[in-house]
Amino acid sequence: MPLQELLRPDQILPSEPLKNHTSFRIGGPADLLVLPENAKELAEVLECLQSGKERFMVIGNGSNLLFSDLGFRGTVIKIAKNMSLASHQGVFLEASAGISLAALAAKALSLGLTGLEFASGIPGTLGGAIFMNAGAYGGEMKDVVAEASVITPDGARSLNASDLKFGYRHSALSDSGDIVASAKLKLAPGDKEEISRKMDDLNSRRRDKQPLDLPSAGSTFKRPEGHFAGKLIMDAGLRGFSCGGAQVSQKHCGFVVNKGGASAKDVLELIKRVQDEVEKQFGVFLETEIKIVPEK
Ligand SMILES: Cc1cc2nc3c(=O)[nH]c(=O)nc-3n(C[C@H](O)[C@H](O)[C@H](O)COP(=O)(O)OP(=O)(O)OC[C@H]3O[C@@H](n4cnc5c(N)ncnc54)[C@H](O)[C@@H]3O)c2cc1C
């Protein structure tokens, strides 16, 4: 069935600028961007694209992505606010993949459930965070995910935490291509005031350390074993180093920021210069944490 028969016209956006869907504010147009509103629509959209052998990719809040200046040839399926219902039963919190971690953490707080405090300031969705095994301040998604409902080319399946094979900023989903439709988290009963204090504390530490006033995709590089990417970059003398509109943040050298009008080309050039200089000076290769998405 064609997409036009599966979704309303306002759920299908042709030639949609991806810079409007990424925290970097970078990216040319996608041929199509579609906004399914529930797991059934998502499954139908995927079936339609797969049967037509069309190129597609899924995004959440686009907070870990660098799209090309030429955009994306194919269809981008966005799973964010458009798919964000949540419910709970005892210590289990279940939600659609597009809910933001901030909203989910706020829900946990309102229910007096502890375990998601680490995630309240990460600007991703539940699906993107499971894909990446997002983490901060000693917590990671792997600590709280009990089950994920995914859509595979062979239909819907439920994966438990061990099926998801969580590692550092990695899960089995990056190899399988399975798409998270919803997930169930296991939290623990806690004290609302304590949970709230912890969230406030972590968020103020984030505001102190991170350049939240400028568009970015978070930490540009993974943490190399035995080192911190930001410190290596700072020690290499690259604080504030720029290529076009892309800059090594003055506030936190582990972040590349868009100081205004940066292109993907600027960011890629800056990443390469940083990698080369750090490798030359310290013999450490900095692998990117952000996902670089080619035009085709
Ligand atoms: C200011 C800032 C601070 C940040 N701080 C942190 C931090 O402390 N810790 C941390 O880990 N990250 C951090 N990040 C990075 C980012 O927020 C996380 O990686 C987050 O998990 C990405 O979620 P997203 O929904 O934005 O995913 P996207 O960026 O949209 O996508 C990331 C990957 O996930 C895949 N994906 C998205 N949704 C789904 C789905 N439903 N099913 C299957 N795959 C999916 C995409 O295909 C893509 O490969 C930060 C980013 C910013 C801008």
The ligand as an ORCA input file, in Angstrom:
! r2SCAN-3c Opt
* xyz 0 1
  C      23.642     18.781     24.508
  C      23.712     17.274     24.363
  C      24.051     16.492     25.460
  C      24.107     15.096     25.338
  N      24.439     14.361     26.441
  C      24.515     13.019     26.329
  C      24.854     12.215     27.466
  O      25.060     12.709     28.577
  N      24.927     10.875     27.292
  C      24.693     10.273     26.088
  O      24.761      9.042     25.994
  N      24.360     11.005     24.997
  C      24.270     12.354     25.090
  N      23.927     13.090     23.986
  C      23.729     12.416     22.679
  C      22.282     11.978     22.381
  O      21.353     12.768     23.093
  C      22.075     10.502     22.714
  O      22.919      9.674     21.930
  C      20.619     10.056     22.492
  O      20.451      8.752     22.981
  C      20.197     10.089     21.023
  O      18.788      9.948     20.975
  P      17.937     10.531     19.756
  O      16.528     10.170     19.977
  O      18.217     11.965     19.559
  O      18.535      9.665     18.570
  P      18.977     10.165     17.118
  O      20.135     11.096     17.260
  O      17.805     10.631     16.369
  O      19.497      8.793     16.518
  C      20.661      8.164     17.052
  C      20.724      6.723     16.520
  O      19.639      5.995     17.083
  C      18.850      5.389     16.057
  N      17.455      5.418     16.501
  C      16.724      6.499     16.888
  N      15.478      6.127     17.256
  C      15.419      4.773     17.084
  C      14.405      3.779     17.268
  N      13.173      4.094     17.712
  N      14.726      2.485     16.989
  C      15.954      2.136     16.540
  N      16.945      3.036     16.331
  C      16.685      4.328     16.610
  C      19.076      6.252     14.823
  O      18.865      5.515     13.629
  C      20.538      6.651     14.991
  O      21.401      5.653     14.492
  C      23.843     14.489     24.088
  C      23.487     15.274     22.984
  C      23.402     16.655     23.112
  C      23.004     17.490     21.929
*
